[in-house]
Amino acid sequence: MSEPSGRAIAANETTQKASELFERIEARRTEYNLVRPHSALGRLAPSQFRPLQQTKSGQSTNLRLVYSEG
């Protein structure tokens, strides 16, 4: 069995780094969009805000349509 070439090793390392970067970006995107407080939601995280709105209306809330008055 032959040893992998330098180019193959570099390509594998690049793929691993890209995969790790994608995972980090996805984790940050999730935290930014779902966990952190939003001023437009009264400083609540969407995960905290959604149940409050569903309780009031009885329907699922599309958070993109919610805005802050004031």
N, CA, C and O atoms as a DFTB+ gen file, in Angstrom:
280 C
 N C O
     1  1       0.847      -1.172       0.000
     2  2       0.000       0.000       0.000
     3  2       0.892       1.234       0.000
     4  3       1.864       1.295       0.752
     5  1       0.574       2.201      -0.824
     6  2       1.428       3.376      -0.950
     7  2       1.025       4.450       0.064
     8  3      -0.111       4.498       0.537
     9  1       1.974       5.287       0.371
    10  2       1.737       6.407       1.285
    11  2       0.943       7.490       0.545
    12  3       1.138       7.681      -0.655
    13  1       0.052       8.199       1.244
    14  2      -0.677       9.277       0.587
    15  2       0.276      10.407       0.197
    16  3       1.259      10.667       0.890
    17  1      -0.018      11.060      -0.893
    18  2       0.829      12.167      -1.360
    19  2       0.606      13.390      -0.478
    20  3      -0.372      13.472       0.265
    21  1       1.510      14.313      -0.574
    22  2       1.379      15.565       0.173
    23  2       0.117      16.304      -0.193
    24  3      -0.520      16.923       0.659
    25  1      -0.245      16.242      -1.465
    26  2      -1.455      16.914      -1.938
    27  2      -2.692      16.269      -1.313
    28  3      -3.620      16.973      -0.914
    29  1      -2.713      14.942      -1.225
    30  2      -3.850      14.239      -0.625
    31  2      -3.962      14.560       0.859
    32  3      -5.065      14.740       1.375
    33  1      -2.843      14.631       1.538
    34  2      -2.850      14.975       2.972
    35  2      -3.372      16.389       3.163
    36  3      -4.197      16.633       4.043
    37  1      -2.898      17.325       2.345
    38  2      -3.338      18.719       2.447
    39  2      -4.834      18.834       2.165
    40  3      -5.542      19.575       2.847
    41  1      -5.312      18.104       1.167
    42  2      -6.733      18.144       0.836
    43  2      -7.565      17.605       1.997
    44  3      -8.623      18.154       2.304
    45  1      -7.102      16.542       2.640
    46  2      -7.815      15.969       3.781
    47  2      -7.839      16.951       4.953
    48  3      -8.871      17.109       5.605
    49  1      -6.723      17.605       5.220
    50  2      -6.664      18.583       6.307
    51  2      -7.581      19.768       6.022
    52  3      -8.244      20.276       6.926
    53  1      -7.618      20.207       4.768
    54  2      -8.484      21.316       4.387
    55  2      -9.947      20.941       4.569
    56  3     -10.739      21.748       5.056
    57  1     -10.306      19.739       4.186
    58  2     -11.678      19.259       4.347
    59  2     -12.061      19.197       5.821
    60  3     -13.170      19.581       6.193
    61  1     -11.150      18.717       6.655
    62  2     -11.424      18.644       8.095
    63  2     -11.591      20.038       8.676
    64  3     -12.493      20.271       9.479
    65  1     -10.720      20.976       8.272
    66  2     -10.815      22.345       8.782
    67  2     -12.115      22.993       8.333
    68  3     -12.756      23.696       9.114
    69  1     -12.513      22.767       7.083
    70  2     -13.759      23.331       6.576
    71  2     -14.950      22.756       7.343
    72  3     -15.889      23.484       7.666
    73  1     -14.916      21.486       7.627
    74  2     -15.989      20.844       8.379
    75  2     -16.085      21.416       9.792
    76  3     -17.179      21.699      10.280
    77  1     -14.946      21.581      10.440
    78  2     -14.923      22.163      11.785
    79  2     -15.426      23.604      11.752
    80  3     -16.173      24.022      12.636
    81  1     -15.022      24.356      10.744
    82  2     -15.463      25.737      10.619
    83  2     -16.972      25.799      10.413
    84  3     -17.649      26.627      11.023
    85  1     -17.500      24.934       9.563
    86  2     -18.940      24.890       9.332
    87  2     -19.676      24.608      10.634
    88  3     -20.680      25.260      10.921
    89  1     -19.206      23.663      11.420
    90  2     -19.851      23.331      12.695
    91  2     -19.836      24.522      13.645
    92  3     -20.829      24.784      14.323
    93  1     -18.722      25.243      13.703
    94  2     -18.630      26.416      14.581
    95  2     -19.564      27.526      14.118
    96  3     -20.212      28.178      14.936
    97  1     -19.635      27.740      12.805
    98  2     -20.520      28.775      12.269
    99  2     -21.973      28.417      12.538
   100  3     -22.764      29.276      12.926
   101  1     -22.326      27.159      12.334
   102  2     -23.705      26.713      12.563
   103  2     -24.087      26.872      14.036
   104  3     -25.208      27.279      14.340
   105  1     -23.178      26.559      14.943
   106  2     -23.451      26.717      16.374
   107  2     -23.657      28.194      16.711
   108  3     -24.548      28.536      17.488
   109  1     -22.843      29.057      16.134
   110  2     -22.969      30.497      16.390
   111  2     -24.274      31.039      15.806
   112  3     -24.937      31.866      16.432
   113  1     -24.645      30.578      14.608
   114  2     -25.877      31.021      13.974
   115  2     -27.081      30.618      14.825
   116  3     -28.000      31.413      15.024
   117  1     -27.072      29.409      15.316
   118  2     -28.161      28.930      16.157
   119  2     -28.251      29.757      17.434
   120  3     -29.340      30.177      17.826
   121  1     -27.122      29.992      18.079
   122  2     -27.106      30.794      19.305
   123  2     -27.596      32.203      19.012
   124  3     -28.403      32.745      19.767
   125  1     -27.124      32.800      17.932
   126  2     -27.479      34.177      17.576
   127  2     -28.970      34.302      17.278
   128  3     -29.606      35.263      17.709
   129  1     -29.528      33.351      16.552
   130  2     -30.918      33.449      16.123
   131  2     -31.935      32.899      17.114
   132  3     -33.090      33.324      17.098
   133  1     -31.539      31.967      17.974
   134  2     -32.523      31.311      18.830
   135  2     -32.318      31.505      20.325
   136  3     -33.280      31.422      21.088
   137  1     -31.094      31.760      20.762
   138  2     -30.798      31.760      22.193
   139  2     -30.599      33.164      22.753
   140  3     -31.085      33.467      23.842
   141  1     -29.910      34.000      22.041
   142  2     -29.584      35.323      22.594
   143  2     -30.817      36.210      22.656
   144  3     -31.718      36.063      21.830
   145  1     -30.881      37.130      23.618
   146  2     -32.018      38.048      23.703
   147  2     -32.052      38.995      22.501
   148  3     -31.011      39.404      21.987
   149  1     -33.253      39.330      22.069
   150  2     -33.458      40.260      20.963
   151  2     -34.208      41.479      21.481
   152  3     -35.202      41.336      22.194
   153  1     -33.748      42.668      21.135
   154  2     -34.429      43.880      21.587
   155  2     -35.847      43.954      21.044
   156  3     -36.740      44.458      21.725
   157  1     -36.071      43.460      19.830
   158  2     -37.402      43.497      19.234
   159  2     -38.385      42.564      19.945
   160  3     -39.595      42.669      19.745
   161  1     -37.879      41.667      20.760
   162  2     -38.739      40.738      21.503
   163  2     -38.772      41.081      22.992
   164  3     -39.054      40.225      23.831
   165  1     -38.485      42.330      23.302
   166  2     -38.496      42.749      24.702
   167  2     -37.361      42.142      25.500
   168  3     -37.529      41.815      26.675
   169  1     -36.216      41.989      24.875
   170  2     -35.005      41.423      25.477
   171  2     -35.182      39.956      25.873
   172  3     -34.489      39.462      26.763
   173  1     -36.108      39.264      25.214
   174  2     -36.281      37.827      25.420
   175  2     -35.623      37.078      24.269
   176  3     -35.520      37.587      23.153
   177  1     -35.190      35.888      24.556
   178  2     -34.710      35.001      23.494
   179  2     -35.930      34.473      22.748
   180  3     -36.993      34.319      23.350
   181  1     -35.804      34.195      21.463
   182  2     -36.947      33.647      20.732
   183  2     -37.545      32.409      21.390
   184  3     -38.760      32.213      21.353
   185  1     -36.703      31.575      21.989
   186  2     -37.212      30.370      22.660
   187  2     -38.052      30.719      23.889
   188  3     -38.896      29.925      24.306
   189  1     -37.827      31.899      24.473
   190  2     -38.645      32.359      25.595
   191  2     -39.902      33.081      25.107
   192  3     -40.965      32.988      25.720
   193  1     -39.760      33.794      24.005
   194  2     -40.846      34.615      23.472
   195  2     -41.944      33.780      22.818
   196  3     -43.131      34.051      23.001
   197  1     -41.546      32.774      22.062
   198  2     -42.504      31.976      21.289
   199  2     -43.624      31.387      22.152
   200  3     -44.792      31.512      21.781
   201  1     -43.313      30.741      23.302
   202  2     -44.414      30.187      24.115
   203  2     -45.374      31.258      24.634
   204  3     -46.569      31.001      24.773
   205  1     -44.863      32.449      24.920
   206  2     -45.726      33.530      25.393
   207  2     -46.717      33.945      24.313
   208  3     -47.892      34.172      24.600
   209  1     -46.252      34.043      23.089
   210  2     -47.120      34.426      21.984
   211  2     -48.099      33.308      21.634
   212  3     -49.250      33.582      21.294
   213  1     -47.664      32.070      21.711
   214  2     -48.559      30.956      21.403
   215  2     -49.673      30.874      22.435
   216  3     -50.803      30.523      22.099
   217  1     -49.366      31.194      23.687
   218  2     -50.369      31.175      24.754
   219  2     -51.439      32.235      24.483
   220  3     -52.626      31.989      24.699
   221  1     -51.023      33.404      24.014
   222  2     -51.961      34.492      23.759
   223  2     -52.858      34.210      22.560
   224  3     -54.067      34.433      22.610
   225  1     -52.256      33.718      21.485
   226  2     -53.010      33.568      20.238
   227  2     -53.519      32.153      20.001
   228  3     -54.476      31.958      19.251
   229  1     -52.894      31.170      20.626
   230  2     -53.248      29.785      20.378
   231  2     -52.687      29.239      19.080
   232  3     -52.948      28.092      18.718
   233  1     -51.905      30.070      18.368
   234  2     -51.306      29.662      17.099
   235  2     -49.804      29.838      17.168
   236  3     -49.276      30.567      18.008
   237  1     -49.130      29.147      16.257
   238  2     -47.682      29.278      16.147
   239  2     -47.333      30.686      15.700
   240  3     -48.070      31.299      14.928
   241  1     -46.208      31.200      16.187
   242  2     -45.775      32.550      15.873
   243  2     -44.647      32.528      14.858
   244  3     -43.679      31.782      15.007
   245  1     -44.777      33.344      13.831
   246  2     -43.697      33.565      12.884
   247  2     -42.914      34.770      13.404
   248  3     -43.350      35.911      13.249
   249  1     -41.769      34.520      14.016
   250  2     -41.033      35.584      14.688
   251  2     -40.545      36.662      13.742
   252  3     -40.217      37.759      14.193
   253  1     -40.483      36.396      12.462
   254  2     -40.038      37.420      11.517
   255  2     -41.034      38.553      11.414
   256  3     -40.676      39.643      10.967
   257  1     -42.273      38.328      11.814
   258  2     -43.297      39.352      11.711
   259  2     -43.474      40.166      12.983
   260  3     -44.270      41.105      13.014
   261  1     -42.748      39.819      14.021
   262  2     -42.866      40.483      15.314
   263  2     -41.945      41.689      15.355
   264  3     -40.789      41.600      14.942
   265  1     -42.441      42.810      15.845
   266  2     -41.607      43.983      15.986
   267  2     -41.935      44.679      17.308
   268  3     -42.965      44.428      17.932
   269  1     -41.032      45.551      17.703
   270  2     -41.192      46.255      18.978
   271  2     -41.818      47.614      18.727
   272  3     -41.414      48.330      17.811
   273  1     -42.800      47.969      19.536
   274  2     -43.379      49.311      19.475
   275  2     -42.688      50.144      20.544
   276  3     -42.747      49.831      21.733
   277  1     -42.048      51.185      20.112
   278  2     -41.432      52.042      21.110
   279  2     -40.019      52.079      20.935
   280  3     -39.320      52.756      21.689
